[in-house]
Amino acid sequence: MAKVEFHPGQLFPTIGFIVTNRSLPNERVPVFYNDRGTAEQHIREGKYAVKWLRLSCIRFAANAVRLQLHALAYNLATFLRTSATLKAIESWSLASLRERPIKTGARMVRHARYAVF
């Protein structure tokens, strides 16, 4: 199956080929692989932002619980990123959301009883 995409600002279209052994109708093949690519992006984000591959327990059940807690943390962070934040932050990855506020510069002024940023 050939896939031709026209993007604004490009002189020539992007041409791609999809070779598959799945028995899907032609219009469902690109949708399936686009969804698969989106799922792999979520998995990559979970691996690097939440570090859900760090399963260092000896027992299988403990690692299963730990993975479920990592998945819950990822889902909660994604929910908060998309619903409870500004529109500009909504498209950030979880790693950026975790690291950017830390790298934001601030000036601290100390007084006798309190500190102000």
C-alpha positions in Angstrom: 0.0 0.0 0.0 1.3 3.5 -0.8 0.7 6.5 1.3 1.0 10.0 -0.1 0.9 13.0 2.2 0.8 16.6 1.2 2.1 19.1 3.8 1.8 22.8 3.6 5.0 24.6 2.7 6.6 21.5 1.0 7.1 21.4 -2.8 6.8 17.7 -3.1 4.5 15.2 -1.3 5.9 12.7 1.2 5.5 9.2 -0.2 5.6 6.2 2.0 4.9 2.5 1.5 3.3 0.2 4.1 4.0 -3.5 3.7 1.9 -5.7 5.9 0.5 -9.1 6.3 -2.6 -8.0 8.2 -6.0 -8.6 6.6 -7.5 -5.2 7.1 -9.3 -3.0 4.5 -7.0 -0.6 2.7 -8.4 2.5 4.5 -7.8 0.9 8.0 -4.1 0.0 7.4 -2.7 3.5 7.9 -5.0 4.1 10.9 -3.8 0.9 12.5 -0.1 1.8 12.1 -0.6 5.4 13.1 -2.3 4.2 16.3 0.6 1.7 16.8 3.1 4.5 16.5 1.3 6.7 19.0 1.2 3.8 21.5 5.0 3.3 21.0 5.5 7.0 21.7 3.6 6.6 25.0 5.7 3.6 25.9 8.9 5.5 25.2 7.7 8.4 27.2 6.9 6.1 30.1 10.3 4.5 29.9 12.3 7.7 30.0 10.1 10.1 32.1 8.6 7.7 34.7 11.4 5.1 34.4 9.0 2.2 34.6 11.6 -0.3 33.5 13.4 0.0 36.9 12.0 -3.3 38.3 14.7 -4.2 40.8 12.7 -6.4 43.1 13.5 -10.1 43.3 9.9 -11.4 43.3 7.7 -11.3 40.2 4.6 -10.1 42.2 6.5 -7.2 43.6 7.7 -6.2 40.2 4.2 -6.4 38.8 2.9 -4.1 41.6 5.8 -1.7 40.9 5.0 -1.6 37.2 1.3 -1.0 37.9 2.3 1.9 40.2 4.5 3.3 37.5 1.7 3.1 35.0 -0.7 4.8 37.4 1.8 7.6 37.9 2.2 8.0 34.1 -1.6 8.1 33.6 -2.1 10.6 36.5 0.7 12.8 35.1 -0.7 12.7 31.6 -4.2 13.5 32.9 -2.9 16.5 34.9 -0.8 17.7 32.0 -3.7 17.7 29.6 -6.5 18.9 31.8 -5.1 21.0 34.7 -2.3 23.0 33.0 -2.0 25.8 30.5 -2.5 25.2 26.8 1.2 25.9 26.1 2.3 23.1 28.5 -0.3 20.6 27.2 2.0 19.4 24.4 5.2 19.0 26.6 6.5 15.6 27.2 6.5 14.3 30.8 10.3 14.6 30.9 10.1 18.2 29.9 7.4 18.8 32.4 9.5 17.3 35.1 12.8 19.1 34.2 11.8 22.5 32.9 10.4 24.0 36.1 13.6 22.9 37.9 15.8 24.6 35.3 13.8 27.9 35.5 16.0 30.6 37.0 14.9 32.5 40.1 16.4 34.9 42.5 16.2 34.2 46.2 16.1 37.0 48.7 16.7 36.0 52.4 15.3 38.0 55.2 15.5 37.2 58.9 12.5 34.9 59.0 11.6 34.0 55.4 13.0 33.5 51.9 11.4 34.9 48.8 11.9 33.7 45.2 
